[in-house]
Amino acid sequence: MRTLSLAFAAASLAATALPVIGLAAQPLMRPAPGAPASLTPAQAAARAIYKEMVEINTADSVGSVTKAAEAVAARFRAAGFPANDIHLVGPASAPAKQNLIVRYRGKGRGRPILLLAHLDVVQARRSDWAHDPFLMREENGYFLGRGVADDKSMAAILTANLLRYKQEGWVPERDLILALTADEEGGNDNGVSWLIANHRELIDAEYAINEGGGGTLGPDDQPLFHSIQAAEKVYEDFTLTVRNTGGHSSVPRKDNAIYALAAALGRIQVYTFPVELNDVTRPFFEQTAKVEMPSLAAAMRAIVANPSDTVAARMLSTDPRYASMLRTTCVATMLSGGHAPNALPQLATANVNCRIAPTSKASQVKAALERVVNDSTVQITGTRADRTDGAPAAINPGLLRATTELTKTMFNGVPVIPTMSTGATDGYRLRNAGIPTYGVSGIFSAPGETNAHGRDEKLRIRSFYDGLDFLYQLVKQVAGPNAGKPIS
């Protein structure tokens, strides 16, 4: 998942990536309780799949998603899945970026459900980690390794559960489709986009279950709430460019490209986009107010009642997790300028990364930046077309009902809250293609602890096995003969 976290289930992995300052600066790991002393056969099988996935380097450029996809495909062949239900497909120009699609046949009574996870991971340099990032370790109640949280936990769970269904002889009412894909974290060969464009028939479904949701734990390690991701911001990079004829540095001029760019960035820094609530963030704040501290809870109720309430918005913005839920955000992330130390700059550029709320479009954000910068010498360009998935829609009622019932049974009845991810997943690509997509996992974490995308990425051992059980039951509920009925 691109810059995601579980600080409030789906939306705070973005805040977990810590700058690499050196191993000595790494905080101590607080032990996580609840890891099982021994494993059931289902847990042991899932752990073996998980370990195999984590220990295959699938980072863009240096790794191979295909190698991991082939390893998983071999497991499905050995389990007796027909060859024509196992597809290893992808662009011919990217042999290391092949995607695995497996169809689990049901009775044909309803459209399929797509189970989506990405196999690629963010790069991890060995020198930055205390241990090899591509060896899965267990320590203090955590699994550690690149991808253990984002997103090989979900990939391993979905794979293990499909294999378990096959072993048990369970036949769902409708087909299940597993898609393990490439380049969600970056790269030029995004698997979901390629599949939509080239093999839509392999992944077409009523809706998809994806990463992006999960549970939040409180300071006492007890569940606070469980989120279903039903919307997400869209990632867009804008390039700010200033060009100049330059000249000798001994004869400075007012029209300096670096100064013009710096002034533009300063204006963007102090600009705040307006509050934009939607049909996901409104209930998110309504429900989260029930479990938050009083000051933030009051601000949440106030902002839902009146999105123009500047006092409430200011209070919520003191917490970065919630500030990013309120509005589109833009931040400078890269900078370059000049060509020689003794010459006036001829070119200065900056990258401004925006996370665009579902009710806005890239073209609108670009126009806002141009108004804020208010300098015709600063050219602002973007590469992403306007999103076409429309405003967030209601969660599929059968999925919501099953998630709520299971959460009540497994996690002490904590509230189930729809959420909007402030990072990005492949869910928005599917929504653009007309396939509703929901992030739900049953995997609980404390705010910020997974450090996805960062050094020593981790996931609670207990949380992995809880997610394994949760998704095993959830998929059986929504795809089985009792779909939509209360869980006994």
TABEL-V48753 format. One line per field, one symbol per residue. ss: DSSP state (@ for helix, = for strand, . for the rest). psi: psi as a letter, one per 20 degrees, with the letter a starting at -180 (. if undefined). burial: # if it has 24 or more other ideal C-beta (glycine too) atoms within 12 Angstrom, else .. A space follows every 10 residues. Layout:
# TABEL-V48753
ss->???
psi->???
burial->???
This chain:
# TABEL-V48753
ss->.=..=..... =.=....... ..@@@..... .......... @@@@@@@@@@ @@@@....=. ....@@@@@@ @@@@@@@@.. ..@@@====. ........== ====...... ..======.. =....@@@.. ......===. .===...... .@@@@@@@@@ @@@@@@@@.. .....===== =......... @@@@@@@@.@ @@@...==== ...====... ..======== ==.======= ===...==.. ......@@@@ @@@@@@@@@@ .......... @@@@@@@@.. ...@@@@@@@ @@@@@....@ @@@@@@...@ @@@@@@..== =======... ..==..==== ======.... .@@@@@@@@@ @@@....=== ==........ ......@@@@ @@@@@@@@@@ ....====== =..=..@@@@ @@...====. ...===.... .......=== @@@@@@@@@@ @@@@@@@@@. ........
psi->pplrakhlfi jjhhihoqqo iqhhipqqpp qpripqhqqr hgghghhggg ggghjookqq giaohggggh gghhghghij pqhjjopoqr phimijlqqp pppopbjjmq qrppopqqhq rqqophiiqh roikpprppk jqpqqpihhn kigggggggh hghggghijp orhrqpppoo rqkhirrjlp gggggghhlh hhjprgrqpr airaqpqahj jqpgrpqopi rqrppppppp ppqqibapii mqrhmphggg gggghhhhhi ppqqpnqaig hghghghhhi irqgghghhg hghhhnijnh gghgghiioh ghgiihrqqp pphqpqqriq ikqqphppqq popqopqhjr qhhhgghggh gggloiiopp qripqpqjia qqrqqphggg ggggghhggh kkkqqppqqp pibqaihhgg hhjjoqppop hjpqqqpihh kqiaqlqrpp ghhghghggg hghghhgiia ikpiqqp.
burial->########## #######... .......... .#..#..... .##.###.## ########## ..######## ###.##..#. #...###### #..#.##### ######.... ########## ####...##. ..#######. ########## ########## ######...# .######### #######.## ######..#. .######### #######... ..######## ########## ####.#.... ....###### #####.##.. #.#.####.# #########. ##...##.## ####..#... .##.###.#. ########## ##....#... ...##.#### ########## ##.###.### .##.#.#### .#.#..#.#. .#..##.### #######..# #..####### ########## ###.###### ########## ########## ########## ########## ..#...#.
